[in-house]
C-alpha cells in the first residue's frame, strides 16, 4: 500500500467513526447564520435534568442580573488596548454578571480558576467590599499572558493575588485546600476539555466549605462542557442569557 493509499484509508476510517458517534445533522447541516465565532452544541430536555434550581438559587440569580444591569465596568474596559470591548457586551459576555454576583454576595474570598488576560479578575475585584479578596489561579504568570490587562498596582493592596498552581492536580489542590474551603464564590474558567472541570468537581466534593459557596462555570454550552454541566446534581441554573454567549452556569454547593 502506498502512502497516499494509507492516508485515504485512514480518512475513510475516521469518517466512518465520526458518522457513528456524531449525529449526521451536526456534520452535514451548514450553519443557518453567519457570526464572528461559531460553536456546535446540543439542547437537552429539562424534565429529566439531574440537578434543578432551588428557590434560593432562582432568587439569587434575579438579584445578580438586576445588579449586573447597572454595573459600570468602564475602568476595566479602558484597559483593553484594542479590539472588542468585551466588558461592555452585556448580555452576551459574563463580566458584568460576575461583578453583579460579587456586588450581591459581598464575599470575603473569591477563587478564580483561570486568570488568562485578567479581565474576569478585575471584574470580580471591582465590586469587592473593603475586606474582600480575589485569588486567581493559573499556570501562566499574568505578565506572560498574551494581551493581559493587569498591572503591578492591581496587586499592591492585597485584594488581588495570583497563584501559579494547577487545582485539578490532587497534590496541588491539597496545598490550597484550606483556602478553597473558605471561598464563598468560585469562578471556574479553565481548560473546558471535559476532563479538567470534572477533576475540579471531584475535588470540591471532598471539601468541607466553611459556607456553601456559589460556583460559576464558564462556557457550559461548549461541546466538551455539555456532559459536565448536565451531570451536576446540585442546585444549578443556566444563566447564559445574562452571561457568556458560550454558556454561564451557577451552582449552589449545598
N, C-alpha and C positions, 0 to 999 in steps of 0.2 A: 504494500500500500504506500502510495506517495504521500508526501507531507500535506499536499493540498487535499487529497482524498481523506486523510486523517482529520484535517480541520473541518471538512464538510461533514464527516460522520459525527464529529463532536457537536457541531452546530445542530444537526438533526436530533441528536440525543437530548441536548439541552432544551430544544423546542418541545420535544415530547414530554419532558419532565415538567416544564412550565405549564403546558396545557393541562396536565393532571392536577397541579397544585393551585394555579391561579385561575379564577373564573374567566371564561372567554370574554365576557363583557369588559373586563379591565384591560385586556390585551388588545382587543380588536376595535373597540369604540374610541374614536378620537374625542378630545375634549370639546364640549359644547360651547366653551367660551375661550377667550384669549385673556391671559393675565401675565403679569411680570414673572410670577413664580407660581408653579402648579405642583400639586402632590396628589397621588391617588390615595383614596381612603374608602371606608365602608361605613354604613349606618346599621345599627342593630336595634332590635325591639327592646322596649323598656320594661315590659311586664315581667320579664324573667331576668332582669338585671340583678347580679349577686349583691350589690350594695345600693341602697336607696338613700336619698337625702332625708335627714331628720328635720323636724320643725325648727329646731335651733339653728341648723345649718342654713336653711332657707332664709330665716330671719336675718342671720348674719350677712348672708350674700346680698340681700336687699340693702343693708347698711353699707356694704363695701361698694356697691355700684353707685349708690347715691353720693358717697364721698368722692369716688373716682371722677364723677361728672364735673365736679368743681375744682379738682386738683390742678394746680398750675406748676408744670414742670419746666417752665421757661429757663430756669437756671441750668437744668440738665441739658436741655435742647441746645443751648448755646455752646455746649462742649463739643457737639458734633461738628467736625471740621468741614465736611461736605457730604453730599449725597442726601438720602432720605431722612427727614426729621422723624424718626420712628416714635419718639416720645410724644409727638403731637398727633399721631394717628390713633384716635380712640373714638368709638370701638374699632378694633382691628389689631391693635397692639396691646400689650399687657402692662406697660409701665405705669400708667395712671391707676390701673386696678391694683397693682402691687402697693403703690403709695396710699391708695384708699384703704386697703386692708390694714396697713400699719397705722393709719390715722384712726381707724375704728378700734383696733385691738390694743394699741399702745403697748406693744410687747417690750419686755425688758431685754430680751435676747432674740435676735433673728439669725437663723442659719441659712446661708445661700450655698447651694452646691452647683458650682459652675460660674466663675467670675466673668470670663470672656472679656468683652470690651469695658465692662464696668457700668453700663447703663442701668442695669437692674439694681446693682449695689447702690448707686446714687439715688435711684428712685425709692428704694427701701429706706435709705438713710434719711431722706429729706423730711419725712413726717414723724421721725422718732421723737419721743419726749426726752427731756433733759438727761435722764439716766439710761436711755436706751442704747443698744449696741448691735451692730451687724458684723457677723463673722462670715466671710465668704471664702469658700474652699475652691481650689483649682490645682491643676498640675503644672500650669504655666504662670510664672510671675507676671503680675499685671503690666509691668514695664515692657515685657517682651511680647505681649499680645498685640497682633496687628490691629491698628485702628482704635487702640484703647483711649478712653476719655478720662481716665483717672489721673490724679496729681498727688504729689507727696503731701500736700496740705490736707488732702481728704482724710489722711490717717493721723494727723497731728494731735487731735483731741481724744483719740482712742475710741471714738464711736464707730469707726470702721477699721476692720482688721482683715488681712488676707493670710490664709494658712495654706501651705503647699502640701496637701495630703489627699490621698485617694480614699474617700469614705466608703467606697464599695469594697475595699480590701479589709478583711476581718481584723488584721493586725493593726492597721492604721485607724480603723474605726474605734478599736478598743482604746487607743490613745486619747481620742476626743469624745469618748462615750459620756463622761461627766458633763461636758459642755453641751452635747446634743440633748441630753436628758433635761437640761434646764431651758431649752429653747421653747418659745411659745408660738413661733412661726418658722416654718421651714419651707424654703423655696427650692425645688429640685429642677434644675435646668442643665442636665449633663449630656451624656452620650446619645440618648434616645435610640439605643440599639436593641432595646427589648430585653437586655440581659443585665446591664448595669443598674437600671432602675429596679429590677427585681431584687438585686442584692441589697439595695438601699431599703426596700420594703422588708426584706428578711431581717436586716439589722434593726430596723425600727421596732419590729415585733419583739425583740429581746430587751428593749429599753424600758426603764421604769421612769417615765416622764414625771417631773415634778407637778406639771399641769398638762392636761390633754392639749397637745399643740394642734394648730391648723397647718396642714401640709398642702402646698400648692405645687402641682405638677404642670410643667410647660409641655406644649406640643403633643397633647394626648390624642390628637386625631391623625398624627403621622402613622404610617403603616406599621412601623416597628413598635409603636406605643399602644396600638389598639388592644392587644391581648392584656398587657399590663394593666391598663385602666379598667378594662371590662371585668377583670378578676378581683379588683379591690372590693372587699366585702364590708368595709366600714362605711359610715355615713359619708356620701360623696355627692358632688354636684358638678355638672359640666357648665362652666361659665364662659364658654368660648365666645358667645355673642357679645360679651363685655370684656373679653380679654384678648388673647392672641388668636389670630385667624387660623393658626395651625393647631389650636387647642389649648385651653386652660381649664384644669380641673382642680377642685378643692376637696380635701378630705379632713373630716374632724376625727382625730385619732382617739376615739373613745371605745 
